[in-house]
Amino acid sequence: MGLRALNTVLLVAAFGLLLASGTQREKPVLAEGHEEAVKTLEASYAAKKDATSLRELAQGYLDAAAPGLAMSVIETAPAPLRKDVIVRHVLARAQIDSGHASDALVTEEGVLQTCQVEHCDTWLIASATRRADILRELEKLGIDDAQAYPESASVAYHAATRQARFAVVQ
């Protein structure tokens, strides 16, 4: 009788754990509320296949908290589209959000080098310069994933932005 009681207790305990665990649900790929916007951007990129629709789609993925998709769509795009300076700037943001700050720094420095040779918008130069400064500070602190270390990332941000710089655009 003791073995039968033990088996019954174990069976009831296992059943209780099964009930307590609940059902596992899938985690959505995109943040809630962004599905339709991303679907529209995907259709636009599929139809146009130009740099503008590529960067809009990548930015849409970033807005939907899917940096891996943003990196993937840029990295699998045709080479002429990947060379677009604003597309590379968006790629740097996706790399940061994916926890690859060192890769983002290389990408952002490439954007700044391109802007020295080609004419770039002032906002792009300012944004890339600021982001590169923050990424250099993260590198000094030995941090590659800013989201994993938010306090250190905040220190890097404040260290990089405490000085004002002026750029002369000709």
C-alpha positions as CSV (number, residue, x, y, z in Angstrom):
1,M,0.0,0.0,0.0
2,G,2.9,2.4,0.6
3,L,4.2,2.2,-3.0
4,R,0.7,2.8,-4.4
5,A,0.3,5.9,-2.2
6,L,3.7,7.2,-3.2
7,N,2.9,6.8,-6.9
8,T,-0.4,8.6,-6.4
9,V,1.3,11.5,-4.6
10,L,3.9,11.8,-7.4
11,L,1.3,11.6,-10.1
12,V,-0.8,14.4,-8.3
13,A,2.4,16.5,-7.9
14,A,3.3,16.1,-11.6
15,F,-0.2,17.0,-12.6
16,G,-0.1,20.1,-10.3
17,L,3.1,21.3,-11.9
18,L,1.7,20.8,-15.3
19,L,-1.4,22.9,-14.4
20,A,0.8,25.6,-12.7
21,S,3.1,26.0,-15.6
22,G,0.4,27.4,-17.9
23,T,0.6,27.5,-21.6
24,Q,3.7,28.8,-23.4
25,R,2.8,31.5,-25.9
26,E,4.9,32.6,-28.9
27,K,6.7,35.9,-28.5
28,P,5.7,38.2,-31.4
29,V,8.6,39.1,-33.8
30,L,7.4,42.7,-34.0
31,A,6.3,45.0,-31.1
32,E,2.6,45.2,-30.9
33,G,1.0,47.8,-33.0
34,H,3.7,47.9,-35.7
35,E,2.5,45.0,-37.9
36,E,0.6,47.0,-40.5
37,A,3.2,49.7,-40.8
38,V,6.0,47.2,-41.3
39,K,3.8,45.2,-43.8
40,T,3.3,48.4,-45.8
41,L,7.1,49.2,-45.7
42,E,7.9,45.6,-46.8
43,A,5.6,45.9,-49.7
44,S,7.1,49.3,-50.7
45,Y,10.6,47.9,-50.6
46,A,9.6,44.8,-52.6
47,A,8.1,47.0,-55.3
48,K,10.8,49.8,-55.5
49,K,14.1,48.1,-54.4
50,D,15.7,51.5,-53.8
51,A,17.8,52.9,-51.0
52,T,15.0,55.1,-49.6
53,S,12.5,52.2,-49.2
54,L,15.3,50.1,-47.8
55,R,16.2,52.5,-45.1
56,E,12.5,53.2,-44.3
57,L,11.9,49.4,-43.9
58,A,15.0,49.0,-41.7
59,Q,13.9,52.0,-39.6
60,G,10.4,50.4,-39.4
61,Y,12.0,47.2,-38.1
62,L,13.9,49.3,-35.5
63,D,10.8,51.1,-34.4
64,A,9.1,47.7,-34.0
65,A,11.9,46.5,-31.7
66,A,13.3,44.1,-34.3
67,P,17.0,45.1,-34.9
68,G,17.9,41.7,-36.2
69,L,15.4,42.1,-39.0
70,A,16.8,45.5,-39.8
71,M,20.3,44.2,-40.0
72,S,19.2,41.3,-42.1
73,V,17.3,43.3,-44.6
74,I,20.3,45.7,-45.0
75,E,22.9,43.0,-45.2
76,T,21.0,41.0,-47.8
77,A,20.2,44.1,-50.0
78,P,22.1,44.6,-53.3
79,A,25.5,46.1,-52.9
80,P,24.6,49.6,-54.3
81,L,21.8,49.9,-51.8
82,R,24.1,48.9,-48.9
83,K,26.6,51.6,-49.9
84,D,24.1,54.4,-49.3
85,V,25.4,56.5,-46.5
86,I,22.0,56.8,-44.7
87,V,21.4,53.1,-45.0
88,R,24.7,52.5,-43.3
89,H,23.8,55.0,-40.6
90,V,20.6,53.0,-40.0
91,L,22.6,49.8,-40.0
92,A,24.8,51.3,-37.2
93,R,21.7,51.9,-35.1
94,A,20.6,48.3,-35.7
95,Q,24.0,47.0,-34.6
96,I,23.8,49.0,-31.4
97,D,20.3,47.7,-30.7
98,S,21.5,44.2,-31.3
99,G,24.4,44.6,-28.8
100,H,27.2,45.1,-31.3
101,A,28.5,48.5,-30.4
102,S,32.0,47.8,-31.7
103,D,30.6,46.9,-35.1
104,A,28.4,50.0,-35.0
105,L,31.4,52.2,-34.3
106,V,33.2,50.8,-37.4
107,T,30.1,51.4,-39.5
108,E,29.5,54.9,-38.1
109,E,33.2,55.9,-38.7
110,G,32.7,54.7,-42.3
111,V,29.7,57.0,-42.6
112,L,31.8,59.9,-41.4
113,Q,34.6,59.1,-43.8
114,T,32.1,59.0,-46.7
115,C,30.7,62.3,-45.6
116,Q,34.2,63.9,-45.8
117,V,34.4,62.9,-49.5
118,E,30.7,63.3,-50.5
119,H,28.2,65.9,-49.7
120,C,26.0,64.8,-46.7
121,D,23.2,66.5,-45.0
122,T,24.2,68.4,-41.9
123,W,21.8,66.4,-39.7
124,L,23.5,63.2,-40.8
125,I,27.0,64.5,-40.0
126,A,25.8,65.7,-36.6
127,S,24.0,62.5,-35.8
128,A,26.9,60.2,-37.0
129,T,29.4,62.3,-35.1
130,R,27.4,62.2,-31.9
131,R,26.8,58.5,-32.2
132,A,30.4,57.7,-32.9
133,D,31.5,59.8,-29.9
134,I,29.2,57.8,-27.7
135,L,30.3,54.5,-29.2
136,R,34.0,55.5,-28.6
137,E,33.1,56.1,-24.9
138,L,31.4,52.7,-24.7
139,E,34.5,51.2,-26.2
140,K,36.7,52.9,-23.6
141,L,34.5,51.3,-20.9
142,G,34.8,47.9,-22.6
143,I,31.1,47.7,-23.3
144,D,29.7,46.1,-26.5
145,D,26.1,45.7,-25.4
146,A,24.8,49.0,-24.1
147,Q,21.4,47.5,-23.2
148,A,23.0,44.9,-21.0
149,Y,24.8,47.7,-19.0
150,P,22.5,50.7,-19.0
151,E,24.3,52.5,-16.2
152,S,27.6,52.3,-18.0
153,A,25.9,53.3,-21.2
154,S,24.5,56.4,-19.5
155,V,28.0,57.3,-18.2
156,A,29.4,56.9,-21.8
157,Y,26.5,59.1,-23.2
158,H,27.1,61.9,-20.7
159,A,30.9,61.7,-21.2
160,A,30.5,62.0,-25.0
161,T,27.9,64.8,-24.9
162,R,29.2,67.1,-22.3
163,Q,31.2,69.2,-24.8
164,A,29.9,71.3,-27.7
165,R,31.4,71.1,-31.1
166,F,30.9,73.3,-34.1
167,A,31.2,72.0,-37.7
168,V,31.7,74.3,-40.6
169,V,29.9,73.0,-43.7
170,Q,31.0,74.4,-47.0
